[in-house]
Amino acid sequence: MNLHQLRFIREAVRQNFNLTEAAKALYTSQPGISKAIIELEDELGVEIFRRHGKRIRGLTEPGEVILKSVGIIMQEIESLKQIAREFTAQDVGSLTVATSYSEARYSLPKTVAQFMQKFPKVRLSLLQGTRQELIEYVQQGKADIAMVMDQGKEVENVVSMSFSQWEYYLIVPHDHPLAQPKPITVEEVADYPLITYEHGFPGRERIEDVFLQRGMKPDIRVTALTSDVIKAYVELGMGVGIIVSLAYDSERDKNLHAIPAGHLFGTGRSRLLVRKNAYLRNYAYTFMEMLSPLLSRKMIEQMLAGEALVHEA
């Protein structure tokens, strides 16, 4: 058994079981890949691929299990390469962070500026996507770290670490009837058209449930993917906005009045996701520590290794 055989298996699956395309991707010959796979099957004593004539059509049942092991082995090999790179260049490399638009727009800029000042030779990449896409970026090794909102459920092969808490805000123009120093009720909010996030945004269903539990149907006139769009329509007087608190900046949003609404719609947490047993460069730990005083390198290492946390006195 050798690494070439494992690479051939992984690439064959990636290329939809087309060995010709797999050979092109790996700069080798199709007969060479076919021979190497057959030799590995003979060594293991099981067939990895289902075949029709000379063509492979899919994975066998043991092939499915073997493919998972191949993926783990190849990830560990990449970790070994990263270790070698770190010891040859401590502050040079790349860091890929997968994040939601809200986190990238409002939470990250100060941290990124601080990080780049400390590590000017590190290339930082930000990937954006839905919550499920962010999880998959980490699972597949496309991102070193993911930042998600309200991801409390356990995810396969991923460690989740809470690093901040947020609540919902109502946002209105300064002359709006709700912009007054007294507690706001759900009934008062229900009197106005609402502008908030589209379905799929963390907590979106919770907003509707709050009204429905009181026998009311919210008049949601406009939905959007980003807080910036919601605020733009609120400024036009089209309704009351409901956004996450981290998306409001009193300096930048001078035309809007924010009303804390955690007592109405609850709170949420932002979490960091990292693949279990992942090898992270020194600067990746520094980046996470910059995000929150709740995180330390020792704690992160313990969690990635699946160890119980040791609290220092």
C-alpha positions in Angstrom: 0.0 0.0 0.0 1.3 3.5 -0.9 0.1 7.1 -0.9 -0.2 7.1 -4.7 -2.9 4.4 -4.5 -4.8 6.5 -1.9 -4.6 9.6 -4.0 -5.8 7.6 -7.1 -8.9 6.4 -5.2 -9.7 9.9 -3.9 -9.3 11.5 -7.3 -11.3 8.8 -9.1 -14.3 9.6 -6.8 -13.8 13.4 -7.2 -13.8 12.9 -11.0 -17.1 11.0 -10.9 -15.4 7.6 -11.4 -13.8 8.8 -14.7 -10.2 7.4 -14.6 -9.2 9.4 -17.7 -10.1 12.7 -16.0 -8.5 11.5 -12.7 -5.3 10.8 -14.6 -5.3 14.2 -16.2 -5.8 15.9 -12.8 -2.9 13.9 -11.3 -0.6 14.2 -14.4 -0.3 10.5 -14.8 -1.6 7.7 -17.1 -5.0 6.1 -16.9 -3.6 2.5 -17.1 -1.3 3.3 -14.3 -4.1 4.4 -12.0 -6.3 1.4 -13.0 -3.4 -1.0 -12.2 -2.6 0.7 -8.9 -6.2 0.5 -7.7 -6.5 -3.2 -8.7 -3.2 -4.0 -6.8 -4.6 -2.2 -3.7 -7.9 -4.2 -3.9 -5.9 -7.4 -4.2 -3.8 -6.4 -1.2 -6.9 -5.6 0.9 -8.9 -8.5 -0.3 -12.0 -6.5 -1.2 -13.3 -4.6 -4.2 -13.3 -0.8 -3.7 -15.2 0.0 -6.9 -18.2 -1.4 -8.7 -17.4 -2.2 -12.3 -19.2 -2.7 -15.6 -16.7 -4.2 -17.9 -13.6 -2.1 -17.7 -15.4 0.9 -16.4 -15.9 1.7 -12.8 -19.4 2.8 -11.9 -19.3 3.6 -8.2 -18.1 2.5 -4.8 -18.8 -0.9 -3.2 -20.0 -1.0 0.5 -16.4 -1.6 1.8 -15.3 1.0 -0.7 -17.5 3.6 1.0 -15.8 2.9 4.3 -12.3 2.8 2.8 -12.9 6.2 1.1 -13.6 7.8 4.5 -10.3 6.4 5.9 -8.5 7.6 2.8 -9.9 11.1 3.4 -8.6 11.1 7.0 -5.2 9.8 6.0 -4.8 12.5 3.3 -5.9 15.2 5.7 -3.2 14.0 8.2 -0.6 14.0 5.5 -1.5 17.7 4.7 -1.2 18.4 8.5 2.3 16.9 8.4 3.2 19.2 5.5 1.8 22.2 7.4 4.0 21.3 10.4 7.1 21.3 8.2 6.1 24.6 6.7 5.5 26.2 10.1 9.0 25.3 11.3 10.6 26.7 8.2 8.5 29.9 8.3 6.8 30.8 11.6 4.9 33.9 10.4 4.4 33.2 6.7 1.5 31.3 5.1 -2.2 31.5 4.7 -5.3 31.4 6.8 -8.8 30.8 5.5 -11.8 31.8 7.6 -15.3 30.9 6.5 -17.9 33.3 7.9 -21.4 34.7 7.5 -21.9 38.1 5.9 -22.8 39.7 9.3 -19.7 38.4 11.0 -17.5 39.5 8.1 -19.1 42.9 7.8 -19.4 43.8 11.5 -17.4 41.6 13.8 -14.2 40.9 11.9 -12.8 44.1 10.6 -11.1 45.2 13.8 -9.7 41.7 14.4 -8.5 41.4 10.8 -6.7 44.8 11.0 -5.1 43.8 14.3 -4.1 40.4 12.9 -2.6 41.7 9.7 -0.6 44.2 11.6 0.9 41.4 13.7 1.3 39.0 10.8 1.9 41.0 7.6 3.2 38.0 5.7 0.1 35.9 6.2 -2.4 35.8 3.4 -5.9 35.9 4.9 -8.9 34.7 2.9 -12.5 35.1 3.8 -15.1 32.7 2.5 -18.8 33.5 2.8 -21.8 31.2 2.6 -24.8 29.8 4.3 -24.5 28.1 7.7 -24.4 24.7 6.1 -21.8 25.8 3.6 -19.6 27.2 6.3 -19.7 23.8 8.2 -18.8 21.9 5.0 -15.9 24.3 4.3 -14.3 23.2 7.6 -15.2 19.5 7.2 -13.7 19.4 3.8 -10.6 21.3 4.7 -11.4 24.3 2.5 -11.3 26.6 5.5 -9.2 26.5 8.7 -11.8 28.1 10.8 -15.5 28.8 10.4 -17.6 31.4 12.3 -21.3 30.6 12.5 -24.2 32.0 14.4 -26.3 29.9 16.7 -24.6 26.6 15.7 -25.0 24.7 19.0 -25.7 21.2 17.6 -22.8 18.7 17.4 -21.4 18.4 13.9 -19.5 15.3 12.7 -15.7 15.7 12.9 -16.0 19.3 14.0 -15.3 21.1 17.3 -17.6 24.0 18.2 -16.4 26.8 20.5 -18.6 29.7 21.7 -16.9 33.1 21.5 -19.6 35.8 21.7 -23.3 36.4 22.4 -25.8 38.6 20.7 -29.4 39.6 20.8 -32.0 41.1 18.4 -32.5 44.8 18.0 -35.5 46.7 16.6 -34.4 49.5 14.4 -36.5 52.5 13.6 -36.0 56.2 12.5 -35.4 58.5 15.4 -38.9 60.1 15.1 -40.7 56.7 15.1 -43.4 56.1 17.8 -41.4 53.1 19.2 -38.3 55.3 19.7 -39.1 56.0 23.3 -37.5 55.2 26.7 -39.9 52.4 27.8 -40.1 48.6 27.4 -41.5 47.5 24.1 -44.0 44.7 23.9 -44.7 42.2 21.1 -48.2 43.7 20.7 -46.7 47.1 20.0 -44.3 45.7 17.4 -47.1 43.8 15.7 -48.8 47.2 14.9 -46.2 47.9 12.2 -44.9 46.4 9.0 -41.7 44.5 9.6 -38.4 44.2 7.7 -36.1 41.3 8.6 -34.0 38.4 7.4 -35.0 35.8 4.9 -35.8 32.2 6.0 -32.7 30.3 6.6 -31.0 33.0 8.7 -30.3 31.8 12.2 -33.3 32.6 14.5 -35.5 33.8 11.7 -38.2 31.2 12.5 -38.0 32.3 16.2 -39.1 35.8 15.3 -42.3 34.5 13.7 -42.9 32.0 16.5 -42.9 34.8 19.1 -45.9 36.4 17.4 -47.7 33.2 16.6 -47.5 32.0 20.2 -49.5 35.1 21.1 -52.1 34.5 18.4 -50.7 37.2 16.0 -49.4 37.0 12.5 -46.5 39.4 11.9 -46.8 41.7 8.9 -43.4 41.0 7.4 -43.3 43.2 4.3 -39.7 42.9 3.2 -37.1 40.2 3.8 -33.4 40.4 2.9 -30.2 38.4 3.2 -28.1 41.2 4.9 -28.6 43.7 7.7 -27.4 46.5 5.5 -30.4 46.0 3.2 -32.8 45.9 6.1 -31.4 49.2 7.5 -31.7 50.9 4.1 -35.4 50.1 3.9 -36.0 51.2 7.5 -34.4 54.5 6.7 -36.9 54.9 3.9 -39.7 54.5 6.4 -41.0 51.2 5.1 -41.2 49.5 8.4 -39.6 48.4 11.7 -36.4 46.4 11.2 -35.4 43.4 13.2 -31.6 42.7 13.0 -28.9 41.0 15.1 -27.2 43.4 17.6 -23.7 43.0 16.1 -25.0 44.6 12.9 -25.8 47.9 14.5 -23.1 50.6 14.9 -24.2 53.8 16.6 -21.6 55.9 14.7 -22.3 54.4 11.3 -26.0 54.2 11.7 -26.7 57.7 13.0 -30.0 57.9 11.2 -31.4 54.9 13.1 -32.6 54.3 16.6 -31.8 50.8 18.0 -34.0 49.2 20.6 -32.7 46.1 22.4 -35.2 43.3 21.9 -33.6 40.3 23.5 -36.5 40.1 25.9 -38.8 39.6 23.0 -36.9 37.5 20.5 -34.1 36.0 22.6 -30.4 35.8 22.3 -27.9 33.8 20.3 -24.3 32.8 20.2 -21.5 33.0 17.6 -19.3 30.0 17.5 -16.0 29.0 16.0 -15.8 25.6 14.1 -12.6 23.8 13.6 -12.0 20.3 12.3 -11.2 17.8 15.1 -7.5 17.1 15.4 -6.7 19.7 12.9 -3.2 21.1 12.8 -3.3 24.9 13.1 -0.4 27.3 12.6 0.6 29.5 15.5 -1.0 32.5 13.9 -4.4 30.7 13.6 -4.5 30.3 17.4 -3.6 34.0 17.7 -6.4 34.9 15.4 -8.9 33.0 17.5 -7.6 34.5 20.7 -8.0 38.0 19.2 -11.7 37.2 18.6 -12.6 36.7 22.2 -11.1 36.7 25.7 -13.0 33.5 26.3 -10.6 31.6 24.0 -7.0 30.6 24.8 -4.6 28.4 22.9 -4.5 25.8 25.7 -8.3 25.5 25.7 -8.6 25.3 21.9 -5.9 22.6 21.8 -7.7 20.6 24.5 -11.0 20.8 22.6 -9.5 19.8 19.3 -7.8 16.8 20.9 -11.1 15.8 22.6 -9.8 16.3 26.1 -11.7 17.5 29.1 -11.0 21.2 29.8 -8.6 21.9 32.6 -9.5 25.2 34.4 -6.6 27.0 35.9 -6.9 28.5 39.3 
